[in-house]
Each structure stands twice: as C-alpha cells, then as structure tokens.
Amino acid sequence: MEYEQFLDAAGKLSFIPDRETADAAVKAVLGILASKLDEEQAHQLTDNLPEPLNYQRLHSHQVRKLPISADEYIAVICEQFKLDDIQASELIQETLRVTKAAVKDKIQELTSRLPADWSALIESA
C-alpha cells in the first residue's frame, strides 16, 4: 500500500484543506494510536505501513504510552487540527479504514489487546 492512499483518504474530507494538513493529520492519528500500543504491537502496526509511517516516526512522537480513552483521542485530534468532534471522528475513521486495509490480518490481534472503547473505534472504521 502506498502512502498516497492515506493522504487521499484524509484529503477527501472537506475540512482538510491541503496535502500538508492531510500528512500531519494522518501522522497524528496514527502516532497517537501507536503510542497507545505497547512496543511489540506498535512494531506490528508500523511494519505493515508505508514510509513515512514507520515505528520511529509514529511511536517516538510520544515519550510514553498514552493512557487516554477513545473519547480523549478524538479530543486531542480536535484540538490539534481545530476540528469539531464529528470532523475529528471522520478523520480518525478514514485514516483507520486505510490502516486496516494495510495491516489486514494483524488488526484483530492489535485490537484484542486494547481497551474496549479503542477496539470499538478501530473495528467501526
């Protein structure tokens, strides 16, 4: 899978004005997710994603695992990109939809170790 597919998914949203914003948004959405995972899970996720969505870039954005809920995840994206809850949810869902296609069979294993709210968010994408 190409990184362009991630940018296209984010860029098709009316509130994402350009490729630069799409790039930052995709990295933020996946960076927070990678930070929620333990190191082994984060590697499983990022090993199946295209460059520049590698472990070092995504997981290292956060110093530690984030103990945040799925609702707080949405709130962080709202704040970072000046979006409302619906827009942030759409951005997360579009990014996760493409991510699920990229990681295929690994997604079930990743979501099985996450809290129920996070699993539900990912599974609904």
C-alpha positions as CSV (number, residue, x, y, z in Angstrom):
1,M,0.0,0.0,0.0
2,E,1.2,3.5,-0.9
3,Y,1.3,6.4,1.5
4,E,-0.7,8.4,-1.1
5,Q,-3.7,6.3,-0.2
6,F,-3.5,7.7,3.3
7,L,-3.2,11.2,2.1
8,D,-6.0,10.7,-0.4
9,A,-8.3,9.4,2.4
10,A,-7.7,12.4,4.6
11,G,-7.6,14.8,1.8
12,K,-11.1,13.9,0.5
13,L,-12.5,15.3,3.7
14,S,-13.8,18.8,3.1
15,F,-12.2,20.2,6.3
16,I,-8.7,19.1,5.3
17,P,-7.5,22.0,3.1
18,D,-4.3,20.6,1.6
19,R,-1.8,17.7,1.3
20,E,0.4,19.2,4.1
21,T,-2.5,19.2,6.5
22,A,-3.5,15.7,5.4
23,D,0.1,14.5,6.0
24,A,0.1,16.0,9.5
25,A,-3.3,14.6,10.3
26,V,-2.5,11.1,9.2
27,K,0.7,11.1,11.3
28,A,-1.1,12.5,14.3
29,V,-3.9,9.9,14.2
30,L,-1.5,7.0,13.8
31,G,1.0,8.4,16.1
32,I,-1.5,8.5,19.0
33,L,-2.6,5.0,18.1
34,A,1.0,3.7,18.1
35,S,1.6,5.4,21.4
36,K,-1.4,3.6,22.9
37,L,0.1,0.3,21.9
38,D,3.0,-1.5,23.6
39,E,6.3,-1.6,21.8
40,E,5.7,-5.0,20.2
41,Q,2.2,-4.1,19.0
42,A,3.4,-0.7,17.7
43,H,6.1,-2.6,15.6
44,Q,3.4,-5.0,14.3
45,L,1.4,-2.0,13.2
46,T,4.1,0.1,11.7
47,D,5.9,-2.8,10.0
48,N,2.9,-3.1,7.6
49,L,2.6,0.6,6.9
50,P,4.3,2.5,4.1
51,E,7.0,5.0,4.6
52,P,7.0,7.6,6.2
53,L,4.6,5.8,8.7
54,N,7.4,3.9,10.4
55,Y,7.8,3.0,14.0
56,Q,10.4,5.6,14.8
57,R,8.3,8.5,13.4
58,L,5.0,7.4,14.9
59,H,5.8,5.8,18.2
60,S,8.6,8.3,19.1
61,H,6.2,11.3,18.9
62,Q,5.0,10.2,22.3
63,V,7.5,9.7,25.1
64,R,5.3,7.1,26.8
65,K,2.2,5.0,26.2
66,L,-0.8,7.3,26.3
67,P,-3.4,6.3,29.0
68,I,-6.2,8.0,27.1
69,S,-9.6,6.9,26.2
70,A,-11.0,6.8,22.7
71,D,-13.0,10.0,23.5
72,E,-9.8,11.7,24.6
73,Y,-8.2,10.6,21.4
74,I,-10.9,12.4,19.5
75,A,-10.5,15.4,21.7
76,V,-6.7,15.6,21.0
77,I,-7.3,15.5,17.3
78,C,-10.0,18.2,17.6
79,E,-7.5,20.4,19.5
80,Q,-4.5,19.8,17.2
81,F,-6.4,20.5,14.0
82,K,-9.1,22.9,15.2
83,L,-11.9,20.4,14.3
84,D,-15.2,19.6,15.9
85,D,-15.9,16.1,17.3
86,I,-17.7,14.9,14.1
87,Q,-14.8,16.1,11.9
88,A,-12.2,14.5,14.1
89,S,-14.1,11.3,14.2
90,E,-14.4,11.3,10.4
91,L,-10.7,11.9,10.1
92,I,-9.8,9.1,12.5
93,Q,-12.3,6.7,10.8
94,E,-10.9,7.4,7.3
95,T,-7.3,7.0,8.5
96,L,-8.1,3.8,10.4
97,R,-10.0,2.4,7.4
98,V,-6.9,2.7,5.2
99,T,-4.8,1.4,8.0
100,K,-6.9,-1.7,8.4
101,A,-6.5,-2.4,4.7
102,A,-2.7,-2.0,5.0
103,V,-2.3,-4.2,8.1
104,K,-5.0,-6.7,7.1
105,D,-5.0,-9.8,9.4
106,K,-2.9,-8.1,12.1
107,I,-5.7,-5.7,13.1
108,Q,-7.6,-8.3,15.1
109,E,-4.5,-9.1,17.2
110,L,-3.8,-5.4,17.8
111,T,-7.4,-4.5,18.8
112,S,-7.7,-7.6,21.1
113,R,-5.2,-6.0,23.5
114,L,-6.7,-2.6,23.5
115,P,-9.4,-1.3,25.9
116,A,-13.0,-1.9,24.6
117,D,-13.5,1.8,23.6
118,W,-10.4,1.8,21.4
119,S,-11.3,-1.6,19.9
120,A,-14.8,-0.4,19.0
121,L,-13.4,2.7,17.4
122,I,-11.0,0.7,15.2
123,E,-13.4,-2.0,14.4
124,S,-16.0,0.5,13.2
125,A,-13.6,2.0,10.7
